[in-house]
Amino acid sequence: MTPENVNAVIDTVKGTILVEERIAMFNKACAIDPHDTVVIEELSELIKAVSKINRCHNNEHLKSLMEEIADVRIVIERIMRKYNIKEDDIDKLVVFKINRFIDRYGI
């Protein structure tokens, strides 16, 4: 099969799509969801809060840590809703991973 024939088959399967339309489809598929950016930001803020607590060796920043944990829980809920992930499924995975950790490290 020649390259021209391969392209003809691909175009037949996908339908004839202009190059500009393909580029637009590609850009849309690769676009960063603003909600995903919020997830990254919230996780980053939690990391900073944990780091600050560890660095200061006191509970002075505990309220800030708690607020960041709450923010991360909120974005996790949003992710779960977005991808239709059930809490029971996550709970099962948590139990599995805890058991695996215990087995792995002989706790």
Secondary structure, 3 states (H helix, E strand, C coil): CCHHHHHHHHHHHHCCCCHHHHHHHHHHHHCCCHHHHHHHHHHHHHHHHHHHHHHHCCCCCHHHHHHHHHHHHHHHHHHHHHCCCCHHHHHHHHHHHHHHHHHHHCC
